[in-house]
């Protein structure tokens, strides 16, 4: 009887294939928990080595502002979460250019580097991801 040594036995891969995730944040930073949940979901997904990008739409653009002081509201500053995103390999951050314009905000007022996209570009972006989660 010919036995195959254990080291030569074919083993099925237990690794799951990577799926790309786009997290869409639409909520103001401190009005509800959804803004924090969106960032927490992005960080958790990245821990499992899944490619993650974040898109800030509507009032979600307020999450990106520099020098926020939510302590007066009894909340923690979301800027700390934004600052650690690169450590989790989350480097693709997008913002709706029209949302910035509607709120009289500019890129230089934001705490982290982002890529501004117009509505037509956002439609194309969303189609590139396996999973899209909206908060």
Helices and strands as residue ranges (DSSP letters): G 6-8, E 21-25, H 34-47, E 52-56, G 58-64, G 70-73, H 79-84, G 85-88, E 92-96, H 97-102, G 107-109, E 115-117, H 119-127, E 131-134
